[in-house]
Amino acid sequence: MPLAHLVSRPPAPLVSRRSALDENADDASRARYRLDARLEEHARHARWLIAHQFLSPPDLDPSLKRSASDADPVALAGAARRALGTPSGPLGSLADVVERLGLYLTVVDEASEGASLLLDGYGVAVISGRAAPGRRRWTAAHELGHHLLQDEYHTDAGVAAGRDEREQVIDRFTEEFLLPATDIVNAWKRVDEGHAPRAVMLDLAAFYRMSWSAVVRRARHLELLDRAEAQRQQADTPVRGDFLAAHGSQPVPDLEIGATGTEWRKAALSAWAQGTITAARTVELLYGAVAEDELPSRNLEECLP
């Protein structure tokens, strides 16, 4: 556990939902506890950067303001994309994308998929870096859905396989945000021109950097595939050679362990440049993305008061 976890008070939403962990706790309980500790740590870092004015949460676009009970996930996904200036097409690195919508995300070396916390005018989230790249992007977008729908606290650790109604709502937001229905329907026109459905889905998986199963499910939900074909495609996951044959390269992995958004990195390095924090603290805020000897030089005389 991070040392501060043992000596500081966690945010109220975490306190109200956290259960005690005893020595006989099962693996799921331990995984959830560790993920909560990482989320709490990330929240402390965000509060420090914001309190010292190195990080400024963006004002949320009025079209995105929803109450927790307003569950129109497809409309919300469309509004989020329009606020980003990307109503259609693939999204870039999701750490940068969600940051622009007021959610500061990092990727941790834990097994549980993800967790998020709503704070004062912004949110924080942590996701697992152990999952496959497509799954990591799905989890990041999923946590964004909870953030935009103003869920105070969410964790995927221990969620039942059947998924409750709220999770299903967020999943609908996630699929529409990552791959809008109009995009896949337009891409499917190539099938009418003689292209194989598998080739079209392979392109979508590569360009949108989604998992194969997510793309197949999306096509099935939109009734572009029948049940039998969807099951057949799900069982035939593409391998590296399929992407190399089609595009000459694999999709670029997103959200590696330690990843943060651009503004977060600039904020931490600005604090370092101004002499506000030590090298060790800078590396801590950047989650090991750089080593101490890789930090930029600074004029120590200018840093003195």
Secondary structure, DSSP 8 states (H G I E B T S, - for coil): --HHHHHS---HHHHHH-----TT--HHHHHHHHHHHHHHHHHHHHHHHHHTTS-------GGG---TT---HHHHHHHHHHHHT-SSS----HHHHHHTTTEEEEEES-SS-EEEEE-SS-EEEEEESSS-HHHHHHHHHHHHHHHHTT-SEEE-TT--TT--HHHHHHHHHHHHHHS-HHHHHHHHHHHHTT--HHHHHHHHHHHTT--HHHHHHHHHHTTSS-HHHHHHHHTS---HHHHHHHHSS-------TT---HHHHHHHHHHHHTTSS-HHHHHHHTTTSS-GGGS----HHHH--
